[in-house]
């Protein structure tokens, strides 16, 4: 049962990677039609699923393929670095999103 659950995590990672590739393809077709892509949501639509999917696949695949212990340790280290990168990118995107909504340079709407 645990083996099935590990393979389901890998399958979910593969689905996320394919979803990311489909999102990038969809964005390119929209640009060809003359529509402007939403740059603020580009990270969440294309890059976040790709990075999370690669993280899920990279975390489980070496142990499922019965790789030697040093290979599993290297994969776990790379996976940890990927998750830290994802965390930093999400925090930067969230900060950028909140900064875009706040008034700039002390500007306030005129009082009636």
C-alpha positions as a Markdown table, in Angstrom:
| # | Residue | x | y | z |
|---|---|---|---|---|
| 1 | Unk | 0.0 | 0.0 | 0.0 |
| 2 | Unk | 2.8 | 2.4 | 0.8 |
| 3 | Unk | 4.5 | 1.7 | -2.5 |
| 4 | Unk | 1.2 | 2.6 | -4.3 |
| 5 | Unk | 1.1 | 5.9 | -2.3 |
| 6 | Unk | 4.7 | 6.7 | -3.3 |
| 7 | Unk | 3.9 | 6.1 | -7.0 |
| 8 | Unk | 0.8 | 8.2 | -6.7 |
| 9 | Unk | 2.9 | 11.1 | -5.4 |
| 10 | Unk | 5.2 | 10.7 | -8.4 |
| 11 | Unk | 2.2 | 10.6 | -10.7 |
| 12 | Unk | 0.9 | 13.8 | -9.1 |
| 13 | Unk | 4.3 | 15.4 | -9.7 |
| 14 | Unk | 4.2 | 14.4 | -13.4 |
| 15 | Unk | 0.7 | 15.8 | -13.7 |
| 16 | Unk | 1.8 | 19.1 | -12.3 |
| 17 | Unk | 4.8 | 19.2 | -14.7 |
| 18 | Unk | 2.4 | 18.5 | -17.6 |
| 19 | Unk | 0.0 | 21.2 | -16.3 |
| 20 | Unk | 2.8 | 23.7 | -16.2 |
| 21 | Unk | 3.8 | 22.9 | -19.8 |
| 22 | Unk | 0.2 | 23.2 | -20.9 |
| 23 | Unk | 0.0 | 26.5 | -19.2 |
| 24 | Unk | 3.1 | 27.8 | -21.0 |
| 25 | Unk | 1.7 | 26.5 | -24.3 |
| 26 | Unk | -1.7 | 28.2 | -23.6 |
| 27 | Unk | 0.1 | 31.5 | -22.8 |
| 28 | Unk | 2.0 | 31.4 | -26.1 |
| 29 | Unk | -1.2 | 30.8 | -28.1 |
| 30 | Unk | -2.8 | 33.8 | -26.3 |
| 31 | Unk | 0.2 | 36.0 | -27.2 |
| 32 | Unk | 0.0 | 34.9 | -30.8 |
| 33 | Unk | -3.7 | 36.0 | -30.9 |
| 34 | Unk | -2.6 | 39.5 | -29.7 |
| 35 | Unk | -3.7 | 39.2 | -26.1 |
| 36 | Unk | -1.3 | 40.4 | -23.4 |
| 37 | Unk | -0.4 | 37.8 | -20.8 |
| 38 | Unk | -1.0 | 38.5 | -17.1 |
| 39 | Unk | 2.6 | 38.9 | -15.9 |
| 40 | Unk | 1.5 | 38.8 | -12.2 |
| 41 | Unk | 0.0 | 35.4 | -12.5 |
| 42 | Unk | 2.6 | 34.0 | -14.8 |
| 43 | Unk | 4.6 | 32.6 | -11.8 |
| 44 | Unk | 1.6 | 30.9 | -10.3 |
| 45 | Unk | 0.3 | 29.5 | -13.6 |
| 46 | Unk | 3.5 | 28.2 | -15.1 |
| 47 | Unk | 6.5 | 28.1 | -12.8 |
| 48 | Unk | 5.0 | 27.1 | -9.5 |
| 49 | Unk | 3.4 | 23.9 | -10.8 |
| 50 | Unk | 6.7 | 23.0 | -12.6 |
| 51 | Unk | 8.9 | 23.5 | -9.5 |
| 52 | Unk | 6.5 | 21.7 | -7.2 |
| 53 | Unk | 6.1 | 18.8 | -9.6 |
| 54 | Unk | 9.8 | 18.4 | -10.0 |
| 55 | Unk | 10.1 | 18.5 | -6.2 |
| 56 | Unk | 7.5 | 15.7 | -5.8 |
| 57 | Unk | 9.1 | 13.6 | -8.5 |
| 58 | Unk | 12.7 | 14.2 | -7.2 |
| 59 | Unk | 11.7 | 13.3 | -3.6 |
| 60 | Unk | 10.2 | 9.9 | -4.3 |
| 61 | Unk | 11.7 | 8.6 | -7.6 |
| 62 | Unk | 15.2 | 7.6 | -6.4 |
| 63 | Unk | 13.9 | 5.5 | -3.5 |
| 64 | Unk | 11.3 | 3.9 | -5.7 |
| 65 | Unk | 14.0 | 2.9 | -8.2 |
| 66 | Unk | 16.1 | 1.4 | -5.4 |
| 67 | Unk | 19.0 | 3.7 | -6.0 |
| 68 | Unk | 22.1 | 3.5 | -3.8 |
| 69 | Unk | 22.1 | 5.6 | -0.6 |
| 70 | Unk | 24.5 | 8.3 | -1.8 |
| 71 | Unk | 22.2 | 8.9 | -4.8 |
| 72 | Unk | 19.2 | 9.2 | -2.5 |
| 73 | Unk | 21.0 | 11.7 | -0.3 |
| 74 | Unk | 22.1 | 13.8 | -3.2 |
| 75 | Unk | 18.5 | 13.8 | -4.5 |
| 76 | Unk | 17.1 | 14.8 | -1.1 |
| 77 | Unk | 19.6 | 17.6 | -0.9 |
| 78 | Unk | 18.7 | 18.9 | -4.3 |
| 79 | Unk | 15.0 | 18.5 | -3.4 |
| 80 | Unk | 15.5 | 20.5 | -0.2 |
| 81 | Unk | 17.3 | 23.3 | -2.2 |
| 82 | Unk | 14.4 | 23.3 | -4.7 |
| 83 | Unk | 11.8 | 23.7 | -1.9 |
| 84 | Unk | 13.8 | 26.6 | -0.4 |
| 85 | Unk | 13.9 | 28.2 | -3.8 |
| 86 | Unk | 10.1 | 27.8 | -4.2 |
| 87 | Unk | 9.5 | 29.3 | -0.8 |
| 88 | Unk | 11.7 | 32.3 | -1.7 |
| 89 | Unk | 10.0 | 32.8 | -5.0 |
| 90 | Unk | 6.5 | 32.5 | -3.5 |
| 91 | Unk | 7.4 | 35.1 | -0.8 |
| 92 | Unk | 8.8 | 37.5 | -3.5 |
| 93 | Unk | 5.7 | 37.1 | -5.6 |
| 94 | Unk | 3.4 | 37.7 | -2.6 |
| 95 | Unk | 5.4 | 40.8 | -1.6 |
| 96 | Unk | 5.2 | 42.1 | -5.2 |
| 97 | Unk | 1.5 | 41.5 | -5.2 |
| 98 | Unk | 0.9 | 43.4 | -2.0 |
| 99 | Unk | 3.2 | 46.2 | -3.0 |
| 100 | Unk | 1.2 | 46.6 | -6.3 |
| 101 | Unk | -2.0 | 47.1 | -4.3 |
| 102 | Unk | -0.8 | 49.6 | -1.8 |
| 103 | Unk | -0.6 | 53.3 | -2.4 |
| 104 | Unk | 2.9 | 54.5 | -3.5 |
| 105 | Unk | 5.1 | 57.2 | -2.2 |
| 106 | Unk | 2.6 | 58.3 | 0.5 |
| 107 | Unk | 0.0 | 59.1 | -2.1 |
| 108 | Unk | -3.5 | 59.2 | -0.6 |
| 109 | Unk | -6.8 | 60.0 | -2.3 |
| 110 | Unk | -8.0 | 63.5 | -1.9 |
| 111 | Unk | -10.3 | 64.2 | 1.0 |
| 112 | Unk | -13.8 | 65.6 | 0.3 |
